[in-house]
Amino acid sequence: MTWSSTPQSVSFARAAPRGTPITLVPVTTLFAKHPYEETPMSERLQPGDTAPAFTLPDADGKDVSLADHKGRKVIVYFYPAALTPGCTKQACDFTDNLDALAAAGYDVIGVSPDKPEKLAKFREQENLKVTLVGDPSKETLEAYGAFGEKKLYGKTVTGVIRSTVVVDEQGKVEHAFYNVKATGHVAKIIRDLGV
């Protein structure tokens, strides 16, 4: 490769006849980010933060709001997709421990990007008792810091970050757990909360 006398062109001996100028492309253009990469990821919640309000449709299409649970503690957990192995295990674990959690003053709401029809199928197929709501727009997932970059099989992807946020009776964040494992997570929460 030989540079021409003008800084705006470059010649390639093999690619073009000798002396043929080729316009340079700014390096910033070559390495510009994909538009999706420039989207700022939501910040994670911290204990003491006010839990973002939400109203989302449940498996029957009825609206469920965080405000409906004021005066009780709420475990809001975020999972990638209904009817997948890890998410099924997690939902079944919450269902199996729902009575103990309720007795200790906790309600449980599972949030995923799924539509009500899929949530209904999930609930019926697995006999789930936990309240499942859908957030196809991902606005609530983002508000809770449960949507963004994560590692999946060694690759960085953008999607739902498996997370659990415990909200107190006044609507404040008591605990916020991110990048949790589907298996064993419910047992760990129960231990952490002293239920």
C-alpha positions in Angstrom: 0.0 0.0 0.0 1.4 3.4 -0.9 0.1 6.8 0.3 -0.5 9.5 -2.3 0.6 13.1 -1.9 -2.8 14.2 -0.8 -4.0 13.1 2.7 -7.5 12.4 1.3 -6.6 9.4 -0.9 -4.7 6.2 -0.8 -3.5 3.9 -3.5 -3.5 0.1 -3.4 -1.1 -1.4 -6.0 -3.0 -4.7 -6.3 -6.6 -3.4 -5.9 -6.4 -0.7 -8.5 -4.1 0.5 -11.3 -1.1 2.4 -9.9 -1.9 6.0 -9.1 -5.7 5.5 -8.9 -6.9 7.6 -5.9 -9.3 6.0 -3.5 -11.3 8.2 -1.1 -10.6 7.5 2.6 -13.5 6.7 4.9 -13.2 8.3 8.4 -12.2 5.7 11.0 -15.2 6.8 13.1 -17.5 5.7 10.3 -15.9 2.3 10.1 -16.2 1.7 13.8 -19.5 3.4 14.5 -21.6 1.7 17.0 -24.8 -0.1 16.0 -27.8 2.0 17.0 -28.9 -0.6 19.6 -25.5 -0.5 21.3 -26.0 3.2 22.0 -29.2 2.6 24.0 -28.4 3.4 27.6 -29.1 0.4 29.8 -31.3 1.0 32.9 -29.7 1.5 36.2 -30.1 -1.2 38.9 -32.2 -0.4 41.9 -30.7 0.0 45.4 -32.2 -0.6 48.8 -34.1 2.6 49.8 -35.1 3.5 46.3 -38.7 4.0 45.5 -39.9 1.0 43.6 -41.2 2.1 40.1 -44.9 1.9 39.9 -46.4 -0.5 37.3 -49.7 -1.7 36.0 -49.4 -4.8 33.8 -51.9 -7.5 32.5 -51.9 -10.8 34.2 -52.5 -14.3 32.6 -56.2 -13.4 32.4 -55.7 -10.0 30.9 -56.6 -8.2 34.1 -54.5 -5.3 35.3 -52.2 -5.9 38.3 -50.6 -2.9 39.9 -47.8 -2.6 42.5 -50.0 -0.1 44.2 -52.7 -2.8 44.8 -50.2 -4.4 47.2 -49.5 -1.4 49.4 -49.3 -2.3 53.0 -47.8 -5.7 52.2 -44.3 -6.7 51.1 -44.0 -7.7 47.5 -41.4 -10.0 45.8 -41.2 -8.9 42.2 -39.2 -11.3 40.1 -38.2 -10.8 36.5 -37.6 -13.8 34.2 -36.8 -14.1 30.5 -39.6 -16.3 29.1 -42.5 -18.5 30.1 -42.4 -22.2 29.3 -38.6 -22.4 29.3 -36.8 -24.8 31.7 -35.1 -22.4 34.1 -38.1 -20.1 34.3 -40.4 -23.0 34.9 -38.2 -24.2 37.7 -38.2 -20.8 39.3 -42.0 -20.3 39.0 -42.7 -23.7 40.4 -40.3 -23.0 43.4 -42.2 -19.8 44.1 -45.5 -21.6 43.8 -44.3 -24.3 46.2 -43.3 -21.7 48.8 -46.2 -19.3 48.2 -48.1 -20.2 51.4 -45.0 -19.7 53.6 -44.2 -16.4 51.9 -47.8 -15.2 52.2 -47.8 -16.1 55.9 -44.7 -14.0 56.4 -46.5 -11.0 54.7 -45.1 -11.4 51.1 -47.0 -11.3 47.9 -45.2 -12.6 44.7 -45.4 -11.2 41.2 -43.5 -12.7 38.3 -42.8 -10.3 35.3 -41.7 -11.4 31.8 -42.0 -9.9 28.3 -44.7 -12.5 27.5 -48.3 -11.8 26.5 -51.2 -12.9 28.7 -52.1 -15.8 26.4 -48.6 -17.4 26.9 -48.8 -16.7 30.6 -52.1 -18.4 30.8 -50.7 -21.5 29.1 -47.7 -21.4 31.4 -49.9 -21.2 34.5 -52.1 -24.0 33.4 -49.4 -26.3 32.1 -47.4 -26.0 35.3 -50.3 -25.5 37.7 -48.7 -22.2 38.9 -50.3 -20.2 41.7 -47.9 -17.2 41.6 -49.2 -14.0 39.9 -47.7 -13.7 36.4 -47.8 -10.4 34.5 -46.6 -9.5 31.0 -44.5 -6.6 30.0 -44.1 -6.8 26.2 -43.0 -3.2 26.0 -40.2 -4.0 28.5 -40.8 -0.6 30.2 -41.2 -2.1 33.7 -38.2 -4.4 33.1 -36.1 -1.4 32.2 -37.4 0.7 35.1 -36.3 -2.1 37.5 -32.9 -2.5 35.9 -33.9 -6.0 34.7 -33.3 -5.5 31.0 -29.8 -4.9 29.5 -26.6 -6.6 28.6 -25.9 -10.1 30.0 -23.8 -13.1 29.3 -25.4 -16.0 27.6 -23.3 -19.1 26.8 -20.2 -16.9 26.8 -21.6 -14.2 24.5 -22.8 -10.7 25.5 -26.5 -10.3 24.5 -29.2 -7.8 25.4 -32.3 -9.2 27.1 -34.0 -9.9 30.4 -31.7 -10.1 33.4 -33.1 -12.6 35.8 -33.6 -10.4 38.9 -35.7 -10.2 42.1 -36.6 -7.0 43.9 -38.2 -7.1 47.3 -40.5 -4.1 48.0 -41.5 -3.1 51.5 -45.0 -2.0 52.7 -44.3 1.6 51.9 -43.2 0.9 48.3 -39.5 1.2 48.9 -36.8 -1.3 47.7 -35.8 -3.5 50.6 -33.5 -5.9 48.5 -32.5 -6.0 44.9 -30.8 -9.2 43.5 -29.5 -9.2 39.9 -28.2 -12.0 37.7 -29.7 -14.6 39.9 -29.8 -18.3 39.1 -33.1 -19.9 38.3 -32.4 -23.0 40.4 -32.0 -22.5 44.2 -32.9 -18.8 44.0 -36.2 -19.1 45.9 -34.6 -21.1 48.7 -31.9 -18.4 49.0 -34.5 -15.6 49.1 -36.4 -17.4 51.9 -33.2 -17.8 53.9 -32.2 -14.1 53.3 -35.6 -12.9 54.3 -35.8 -15.1 57.3 -39.1 -16.7 56.3 
